[in-house]
Amino acid sequence: MNKFDPAAAINAVQQTSAERGINPSINDSATFTFEKGQTMTDTFHGEATGSYLYSRNWNPSATSLCRALAAMEGTEAAWVTGSGMAAITCTLLQCLQNGDHCVASMTVYGGTFAFLNNYCRRLGIDVTFVDSTDFEEVKAACKPNTKVIYTETMSNPLLRISNIGKLREIADKAGAKLIVDNTFSPMIFSPYKLGAHIVVYSMTKFINGKNDCVAGAICADQAFIDSLVDVNNGTAMLLGPVLDSYRATSILKNLYTLHVRMQQHSRNAMYLAEKFNEIGIKATYPGLPTHIDHKIMVEEMNEGFGFGGMLAIDLITAERANALMELMQKKGIGFLAVSLGYFRTLFSCSGKSTSSEVPDEIQHKMGMSEGLLRYSVGLDHDIAHTFEVIKECLKELKFI
């Protein structure tokens, strides 16, 4: 386990002496003034530090959030977007162009899979999907034109754990960038410190924690972030997926409780995973010693935040999974809904929802049953009571 102090991220944003507010100020300007015409010209060319041009490029409220995220990740810089997919697509398109090749984990989020498999191929970008935990398969997939290796720290929805250090070695030998999606495990993992070149997030999920907005983040070195917002060639600047200043400020305030929330999500998920196994319902959870990647997670994770708030159980068929989810929602366990990281428990049948873009043959190859039920475990105070109600549902349906 690695030590990690969330205070460094929490205290990264300081109010100026003139502001004095305990919460960050909101700057809702779309454009900004200059005292001199030359400064405007220099800002267009990326040569004027500390100047704001236009909120599609930078906004003071977004900058405050970016500073906190960079401190949390240990990167030089960050940039925030209007959705998690915007963060993923802008990053990939900044690194890939016609004729390039990408090696990607086959277990990535369905939207990411669809973008790589469908949209990128339309642009003349070749993509090979692999089991990213099989290093020989990853090595064999690399080509002379491989520019990106893409994976998730904790995969969606099978909860496999990537060995970031080993994948970085392979990326370096291939001359490629290692891009890691850390949406499932903020603070639990620090992918940049482990070797990733670029870290992306859907902040909609755990980072914001309230499911009241969509947002994304890109954390990397200063040179890459500068390239993203370049007025001539930056995908973030030219495609325009800007995050609204009000949302940026709201997410920054929610970031202050992230470490506490991740601890409680993890405690509750571990409790449910152990109890499911006790009653004969096999749970997939990386905190269990029986999980295939438990050892590598223990080696890579930051100490003190647990093993995450995501777990899965296999009910074999989609019909059985749907029956349980509908009954759990009726009994007040949580909501039958996509997304994750909410303070209430959310559950979905991944193969028929968030991973439905992944072809059936690849779902089968990666070991995903059509009855895989994914839980994003909430912040329940009495998780023992929650489990008793889940067990009643299982008994009512005669699943146990």
C-alpha positions in Angstrom: 0.0 0.0 0.0 1.1 3.6 -0.6 0.6 6.6 1.7 -1.6 9.4 0.4 -2.6 12.6 2.1 -5.8 14.1 0.8 -5.0 17.4 2.6 -2.6 18.2 -0.1 -5.4 18.2 -2.7 -8.0 19.8 -0.4 -5.7 22.7 0.5 -4.4 23.2 -3.0 -6.8 26.0 -3.8 -6.4 29.2 -1.8 -8.6 32.2 -1.9 -6.8 35.5 -2.4 -6.5 37.9 0.5 -9.1 40.1 -1.1 -11.8 37.4 -1.3 -11.8 36.0 2.2 -14.8 33.7 1.4 -14.5 30.2 2.8 -16.0 28.8 -0.4 -14.4 29.5 -3.9 -15.8 32.3 -5.9 -17.8 31.7 -9.1 -16.6 33.5 -12.2 -19.4 33.4 -14.8 -17.7 35.4 -17.5 -17.4 34.0 -20.9 -14.8 36.5 -22.0 -12.1 38.6 -20.2 -10.6 42.0 -20.6 -7.0 42.9 -21.4 -5.2 46.2 -20.5 -3.0 45.9 -23.6 -3.6 44.6 -27.1 -0.3 42.8 -27.1 -1.3 40.7 -24.1 -4.4 39.5 -25.9 -2.2 38.5 -28.9 0.3 36.7 -26.6 -2.6 34.9 -24.8 -3.9 33.7 -28.2 -0.5 32.2 -28.8 -0.2 30.6 -25.3 2.6 33.0 -24.3 0.9 35.0 -21.5 0.7 33.1 -18.3 -2.0 34.1 -15.8 -4.2 35.7 -18.5 -7.7 34.6 -19.3 -9.0 34.8 -22.9 -12.3 33.0 -23.2 -14.0 30.4 -21.1 -13.8 27.7 -23.8 -10.1 28.0 -23.1 -9.8 28.7 -19.4 -12.0 30.2 -16.7 -10.9 31.1 -13.1 -13.5 28.8 -11.6 -12.4 25.9 -13.7 -8.8 26.7 -13.0 -9.4 26.4 -9.2 -10.9 22.9 -9.7 -8.0 22.0 -12.0 -5.4 22.9 -9.4 -7.1 20.8 -6.8 -7.3 17.8 -9.2 -3.7 18.1 -10.2 -2.7 18.2 -6.5 -4.8 15.1 -5.9 -3.3 13.2 -8.8 0.3 14.5 -8.4 0.3 15.9 -11.9 1.6 19.3 -13.1 -1.8 20.3 -14.5 -5.3 19.3 -15.2 -8.2 20.4 -17.5 -12.0 19.9 -16.9 -14.7 19.0 -19.4 -18.4 19.0 -19.7 -18.6 15.2 -19.5 -16.5 12.1 -18.8 -16.7 11.1 -22.4 -15.4 14.5 -23.4 -12.4 14.0 -21.3 -11.8 10.5 -22.8 -12.4 11.5 -26.4 -10.4 14.8 -26.3 -7.5 12.9 -24.8 -7.5 10.1 -27.3 -7.9 12.5 -30.3 -5.1 14.6 -29.0 -2.8 11.5 -29.0 -4.1 9.7 -32.1 -4.5 10.7 -35.8 -5.1 9.0 -39.1 -2.7 6.0 -39.5 -2.0 5.6 -35.8 -2.8 2.5 -33.7 -4.2 2.1 -30.2 -4.1 -0.9 -27.9 -7.1 -0.9 -25.5 -8.4 -3.0 -22.8 -11.5 -5.0 -23.9 -13.1 -4.4 -20.6 -13.4 -0.6 -20.9 -16.6 1.3 -20.3 -19.1 0.7 -23.1 -19.0 4.3 -24.4 -15.2 4.2 -24.6 -15.4 0.9 -26.4 -17.9 2.3 -28.9 -15.7 5.4 -29.5 -12.6 3.4 -30.1 -14.3 0.6 -32.1 -16.6 2.7 -34.2 -15.7 6.4 -34.3 -11.9 6.1 -34.2 -11.9 3.6 -37.1 -13.9 6.1 -39.1 -11.0 8.5 -38.7 -8.5 5.9 -39.9 -7.2 5.0 -36.4 -6.6 1.3 -35.9 -7.6 -0.3 -32.6 -6.8 -3.6 -31.0 -8.7 -4.8 -28.0 -6.8 -7.0 -25.5 -6.9 -8.5 -22.0 -4.8 -5.7 -20.4 -3.9 -8.1 -17.5 -2.1 -10.4 -20.0 1.1 -8.6 -20.6 2.3 -10.9 -23.4 -1.0 -10.2 -25.2 -0.5 -6.4 -24.8 3.1 -6.6 -26.1 2.0 -8.7 -29.1 -0.7 -6.2 -30.0 1.7 -3.3 -30.2 2.8 -2.2 -33.7 5.3 0.3 -35.0 2.5 2.9 -35.2 1.1 2.3 -31.7 0.7 5.6 -30.1 -1.6 4.8 -27.1 -2.2 2.0 -24.6 -5.5 2.6 -22.9 -6.9 0.9 -19.8 -8.9 1.5 -16.6 -7.3 1.2 -13.2 -10.4 -0.8 -12.0 -12.3 -2.2 -15.0 -16.0 -1.7 -15.7 -17.8 -3.8 -14.8 -15.6 -6.9 -13.9 -13.4 -5.0 -11.5 -10.1 -6.3 -12.8 -7.1 -4.3 -11.6 -4.4 -3.0 -14.0 -0.7 -3.3 -13.2 0.1 0.3 -14.2 3.8 0.0 -13.7 4.1 -3.0 -16.0 1.8 -1.4 -18.7 4.0 1.7 -18.5 7.1 -0.4 -19.3 5.3 -1.9 -22.3 4.2 1.6 -23.4 7.7 3.0 -23.2 9.1 0.2 -25.3 6.4 0.8 -27.9 6.9 4.6 -27.8 3.3 5.0 -26.8 1.4 7.0 -24.2 -0.3 5.1 -21.3 -3.8 6.6 -20.7 -5.6 5.4 -17.6 -9.3 5.9 -16.6 -9.5 6.1 -12.8 -13.2 6.9 -12.5 -14.0 3.9 -10.3 -11.2 4.6 -7.8 -10.2 8.2 -7.1 -7.8 8.6 -4.2 -7.7 4.8 -3.9 -5.2 4.8 -6.8 -2.8 7.4 -8.0 -2.3 6.2 -11.6 0.1 9.0 -12.6 2.4 8.3 -9.7 2.2 4.6 -10.7 3.3 5.3 -14.2 0.4 6.6 -16.3 1.2 9.4 -18.7 -2.4 10.7 -18.6 -5.3 10.1 -16.2 -8.9 10.7 -17.1 -12.1 10.8 -15.1 -15.8 11.0 -15.3 -16.3 13.4 -12.4 -20.0 12.7 -12.7 -19.3 9.7 -10.5 -17.4 9.5 -7.2 -15.5 12.8 -7.5 -18.7 14.8 -7.6 -20.8 12.2 -5.8 -24.3 13.7 -6.2 -25.3 12.7 -9.8 -26.5 16.2 -10.3 -24.2 17.0 -13.3 -22.0 15.4 -15.9 -18.3 16.4 -16.0 -14.9 15.0 -16.8 -11.2 15.7 -16.0 -7.9 15.2 -17.7 -4.7 15.1 -15.5 -1.3 15.2 -17.1 1.9 17.1 -17.4 1.8 20.8 -18.3 2.9 20.3 -21.9 0.0 17.9 -22.6 -2.6 20.2 -21.0 -1.2 23.1 -23.0 -1.5 21.1 -26.2 -5.1 20.3 -25.4 -6.1 24.0 -25.2 -3.9 25.3 -28.0 -6.1 27.6 -30.2 -4.8 26.0 -33.4 -4.5 22.3 -32.7 -6.0 21.6 -29.2 -8.9 19.1 -29.3 -10.3 20.6 -26.1 -10.2 24.1 -27.4 -11.5 23.3 -30.9 -14.2 20.8 -30.0 -15.3 22.9 -27.1 -16.5 20.6 -24.3 -16.1 23.2 -21.6 -17.3 22.8 -18.1 -19.6 25.5 -16.8 -18.1 27.7 -14.0 -21.0 27.0 -11.6 -20.6 23.3 -12.0 -16.8 23.6 -11.6 -17.2 25.4 -8.3 -19.8 22.9 -7.1 -17.6 20.0 -7.9 -14.6 21.6 -6.1 -16.7 21.9 -2.9 -17.7 18.3 -3.2 -14.1 17.3 -3.7 -13.4 18.3 -0.1 -15.5 15.3 1.2 -14.2 12.8 -1.4 -11.8 11.0 1.0 -14.5 10.5 3.6 -17.0 9.3 1.0 -14.6 6.8 -0.5 -13.9 5.3 2.9 -17.6 4.8 3.6 -18.3 3.4 0.1 -15.5 1.0 0.6 -16.6 -0.2 4.0 -20.1 -0.8 2.8 -19.1 -2.6 -0.3 -16.7 -4.9 1.6 -19.5 -5.7 4.1 -21.9 -6.6 1.3 -19.3 -8.7 -0.6 -18.5 -10.8 2.4 -22.2 -11.3 3.3 -23.1 -12.3 -0.3 -20.4 -14.9 -0.2 -21.7 -16.2 3.1 -25.1 -16.9 1.7 -23.8 -18.6 -1.5 -24.1 -15.6 -3.9 -20.6 -15.2 -5.4 -19.5 -11.6 -5.2 -16.7 -10.1 -7.3 -14.9 -7.5 -5.2 -11.2 -6.7 -5.3 -11.1 -6.3 -1.5 -11.7 -10.0 -1.1 -8.5 -12.1 -0.8 -10.1 -14.5 -3.3 -10.3 -11.9 -6.0 -7.8 -12.6 -8.8 -6.2 -9.2 -8.6 -6.3 -8.6 -4.9 -2.6 -8.8 -4.5 -1.7 -6.3 -7.2 -4.4 -3.9 -5.8 -2.8 -4.1 -2.3 0.6 -3.3 -3.8 -0.6 -0.3 -5.8 -3.4 1.3 -3.7 -3.1 4.2 -1.4 -3.5 3.4 2.2 -6.7 4.3 4.1 -9.4 4.5 1.5 -10.4 0.9 1.2 -11.0 -1.2 -1.9 -13.7 0.9 -3.6 -17.5 1.1 -3.7 -18.1 -1.2 -6.7 -19.0 -4.8 -6.5 -20.8 -7.3 -8.8 -22.8 -10.5 -8.4 -23.7 -13.0 -11.2 -27.3 -14.0 -11.4 -26.7 -16.0 -14.7 -29.5 -14.4 -16.7 -30.7 -10.9 -17.4 -34.2 -11.9 -16.4 -33.1 -12.9 -12.9 -31.0 -9.8 -12.6 -33.9 -7.6 -13.6 -36.2 -9.3 -11.2 -33.9 -8.7 -8.2 -33.2 -5.1 -9.2 -36.9 -4.3 -9.6 -37.6 -5.8 -6.2 -34.7 -4.1 -4.5 -35.8 -0.7 -5.8 -39.4 -1.4 -4.6 -38.0 -2.3 -1.1 -35.9 0.9 -1.0 -32.4 -0.5 -1.3 -31.5 2.0 -4.0 -32.3 2.7 -7.7 -32.3 0.7 -10.9 -30.2 3.2 -12.8 -27.0 3.6 -14.7 -24.0 5.6 -13.3 -22.2 5.2 -10.0 -20.6 7.0 -7.1 -23.9 8.3 -5.8 -24.7 8.5 -2.1 -27.6 6.0 -2.7 -26.9 2.5 -4.0 -27.4 2.2 -7.8 -27.6 -1.2 -9.6 -27.7 -2.2 -13.2 -27.3 -5.2 -15.5 -24.1 -4.2 -17.2 -24.3 -6.4 -20.3 -27.7 -4.9 -21.1 -26.9 -1.3 -20.2 -23.5 0.4 -19.7 -21.6 -2.4 -21.5 -24.2 -3.0 -24.2 -22.0 -1.4 -26.8 -19.5 -4.2 -26.4 -20.4 -7.1 -28.8 -21.7 -10.3 -27.2 -18.7 -12.3 -28.3 -16.3 -9.9 -26.6 -18.5 -9.9 -23.5 -18.2 -13.6 -23.4 -14.4 -13.5 -24.0 -13.9 -11.2 -21.1 -16.1 -13.4 -18.8 -19.1 -11.2 -18.5 -22.4 -13.0 -17.9 -25.6 -11.5 -19.2 -26.8 -11.7 -15.6 -24.0 -9.7 -14.1 -25.5 -7.2 -11.7 -23.2 -4.3 -10.8 -23.7 -2.5 -7.5 -22.4 1.0 -6.9 -22.8 0.8 -3.1 -24.1 3.9 -1.4 -23.2 5.6 1.9 -25.8 3.7 4.0 -25.3 4.3 7.7 -26.7 0.8 8.6 -25.3 -1.4 5.9 -26.3 -4.5 8.0 -29.9 -3.6 7.7 -29.5 -3.0 4.0 -28.1 -6.5 3.5 -31.0 -8.0 5.5 -33.4 -6.4 3.0 -31.4 -7.6 0.0 -31.4 -11.1 1.5 -35.2 -10.9 1.9 -35.5 -10.0 -1.8 -33.3 -13.0 -2.7 -35.4 -15.3 -0.6 -38.7 -13.9 -2.0 -37.4 -14.7 -5.6 -36.2 -18.1 -4.4 -32.6 -17.3 -5.5 -31.3 -18.6 -2.1 
